[in-house]
Amino acid sequence: MKENKQPIFKSIFGSSWNKLPIVMQKHYANRPYSNDVVTVKGKMDIEFNWFGKLCAPLFRIFGTLIPYQGKNIETTVHYKSSKIDNSFSFDRILHFPNKKPFYLKSKIVPIKGKKVIEYMGFGFGLCMNYKYEDNLVKLTYLGYIIKVFDLNIPVPLSFLIGKGYAEERAISNNSFKMFVTITHPLWGRVYKYRGQFNIIKQVNRVN
């Protein structure tokens, strides 16, 4: 195993890392090549418009987005490192009324500088830029890709489903709010979800 005591996101945020609120440093504390886990728990509101409703079955099939709408949905997210690489995984569990728990997984891999790719189901990925600005962690859309073997091939999906944007804001030393939206110039705000989370468990230095 490679020895590295620096968090995965420290190099992504660069000089802004030390300016991050305490909750964000906890949120992104996972080290590469480790078994580090940070668990957060909270509630989410998920909404989509008419076009998002048409796409919802595809969200579920391809494991890209939450395919259900709802308010105050109890949600747990485990942020996990891997012993074999420098990835940062999201294991999400959402509890919708009268449904089985819904699981959604994705994995962030740093590319270069502040750029990352979030890989979802069937090799689909979203390229994003991370930065800390105006007291917000901002995730800016850079394009969609599909991974074929070791190649990240750009795919022109933004003209169909729109461009994504996300932000996170510290509420206290242990809680934060987050907001994600996908907006299309013709279809409008296709997809939106927001939530507030508390960090309930942090297991670091586990090798």
ABEGO torsion letter per residue (X at the ends): XBBBABBAAAAAAEAAAAABBAAAAAAAABBBGBABBBBBBBBBBBBBBAAAAAAAAAAAAAGABBABBEBGBBBBBBBBBBAABABBBBBBBBBBBGBBBBBBBBBBBBABEABBBBBBBGGBBBBBBBBBBGGBBBBBBAEBBBBBEABBBBBBAAAAAEBBBBBBBBABAABBBBBBBBBBAAAEBABBBBBBBBBABBBBGBX
